[in-house]
């Protein structure tokens, strides 16, 4: 398991970890818990259900709520072995990034940790919508935990370099 060493002089007593059901969530939760462990601090795990604008923001979204609760239960179990207080909350909002920033400000956390898979859009690395918003607007440190870049396959190389091949 990865063990981190924080720079001297930085005391992080509370961390909000935003999870979304992706492959990086468990690592992000472990990382957040390790950040608070020396101070026996708190980790707040949140999952945001984004509600479509055509529905009331407080709509009963049973399927998403059940999945979100299951995810939060798993993430709480991931954080429990660490010496920190663990709490979780399921949120419903129009925009996940705004909800994460609001929670971070409301709870006055020292840092936000967000885990994300390595993802691409139109063949280029992409952060999505929530991550840039949180990076810009959070009132505290923001730590991004990105999964490793997947190994390139022959198909990936051919597709991304097709213009080079056609010029030859």
C-alpha positions in Angstrom: 0.0 0.0 0.0 1.2 3.5 -0.8 2.3 5.5 2.2 2.7 9.2 1.8 5.0 11.7 3.4 3.5 15.2 3.7 5.8 18.3 3.4 6.8 19.6 6.9 4.6 22.2 8.4 1.4 21.1 6.6 -1.2 19.8 9.0 -4.3 18.4 7.4 -7.0 17.6 9.9 -10.0 17.3 7.7 -10.4 16.1 4.1 -13.5 15.9 1.8 -13.1 13.1 -0.7 -15.5 13.2 -3.6 -16.3 9.8 -5.1 -18.3 9.0 -8.2 -18.2 5.2 -8.6 -15.0 5.2 -10.7 -11.9 3.1 -10.5 -9.9 5.7 -8.6 -12.3 6.1 -5.7 -10.8 3.6 -3.3 -7.3 5.0 -3.8 -8.5 8.6 -3.3 -10.3 7.6 -0.1 -7.1 5.8 1.2 -5.1 8.8 0.3 -7.4 11.2 2.0 -7.5 9.1 5.2 -3.7 8.9 5.2 -3.5 12.7 5.0 -5.6 13.1 8.2 -4.2 10.1 10.1 -1.3 11.8 11.9 -3.7 14.3 13.4 -6.4 11.7 14.0 -8.6 14.0 11.9 -11.8 13.6 9.9 -12.5 12.4 6.4 -15.9 13.3 4.8 -16.8 11.2 1.8 -19.4 12.6 -0.5 -21.1 11.3 -3.6 -23.1 13.7 -5.7 -26.1 12.6 -7.8 -26.5 15.2 -10.6 -30.2 15.8 -11.1 -31.4 16.7 -14.6 -32.8 20.2 -15.0 -36.1 18.8 -16.1 -36.6 17.3 -12.6 -37.0 19.0 -9.2 -33.6 18.9 -7.4 -35.0 17.0 -4.5 -36.6 14.3 -6.8 -36.8 10.7 -5.5 -34.2 9.0 -7.6 -34.3 5.6 -5.9 -32.0 3.7 -8.2 -29.3 6.4 -8.0 -29.8 6.7 -4.3 -29.4 3.0 -3.7 -26.2 2.9 -5.9 -24.9 6.0 -4.1 -25.5 4.5 -0.6 -23.8 1.3 -1.6 -20.8 3.2 -2.9 -20.5 5.3 0.3 -20.8 2.1 2.4 -17.9 0.6 0.4 -15.8 3.8 0.7 -16.5 4.0 4.5 -15.2 0.4 4.9 -12.1 1.4 2.9 -11.3 4.3 5.2 -12.1 2.6 8.6 -8.7 1.0 9.1 -7.1 4.4 9.3 -6.9 6.4 12.5 -9.5 9.1 11.5 -13.2 9.8 11.9 -15.1 8.8 8.9 -18.4 10.3 7.7 -20.2 10.1 4.4 -23.1 11.9 2.8 -25.1 11.5 -0.4 -26.0 14.8 -2.1 -28.3 15.7 -4.9 -27.5 18.8 -7.0 -27.7 20.2 -10.5 -23.9 20.4 -10.8 -21.4 18.1 -8.9 -18.6 20.6 -8.9 -20.6 23.3 -7.2 -21.9 20.8 -4.6 -18.4 19.6 -3.8 -17.1 23.2 -3.4 -20.2 24.1 -1.2 -19.6 21.1 1.1 -15.9 21.9 1.4 -16.7 25.5 2.4 -19.5 24.4 4.7 -17.4 21.9 6.5 -14.3 24.1 6.5 -12.0 21.2 5.3 -8.3 21.6 4.8 -8.3 19.7 1.5 -10.5 18.2 -1.1 -9.4 14.9 -2.8 -10.9 13.9 -6.1 -10.2 10.5 -7.7 -10.6 10.1 -11.4 -9.8 7.5 -14.0 -7.6 8.3 -16.9 -10.2 9.2 -19.5 -10.1 10.7 -23.0 -12.6 12.7 -25.0 -12.1 12.9 -28.8 -8.7 11.2 -28.4 -7.4 13.7 -25.8 -7.0 13.5 -22.0 -10.1 15.1 -20.4 -10.8 16.2 -16.8 -14.6 16.4 -17.2 -16.7 19.3 -15.8 -16.5 18.9 -12.0 -12.7 18.7 -11.6 -11.9 22.1 -13.2 -14.7 23.8 -11.3 -13.4 22.4 -8.0 -9.8 23.3 -8.8 -10.8 26.9 -9.6 -13.4 27.5 -6.8 -12.5 25.4 -3.7 -11.5 27.5 -0.7 -8.8 25.0 0.3 -6.1 22.7 -1.2 -7.3 20.4 -3.9 -5.6 17.1 -4.6 -6.3 15.2 -7.8 -5.7 11.5 -7.8 -5.7 10.2 -11.3 -5.4 6.5 -12.2 -2.4 5.4 -14.2 -2.5 6.0 -18.0 -3.5 2.7 -19.6 -1.0 1.0 -21.8 -1.4 2.0 -25.5 -2.5 -0.8 -27.8 -1.6 -1.2 -31.5 -5.1 0.0 -32.3 -4.6 3.2 -30.3 -1.3 3.9 -32.0 -2.7 3.3 -35.4 -5.8 5.5 -34.8 -3.9 8.4 -33.3 -1.2 8.3 -36.0 -3.3 7.7 -39.1 -2.4 11.0 -40.6 1.3 10.1 -40.4 0.7 6.8 -42.0 -1.3 8.3 -44.9 1.5 10.8 -45.7 4.1 8.0 -46.1 
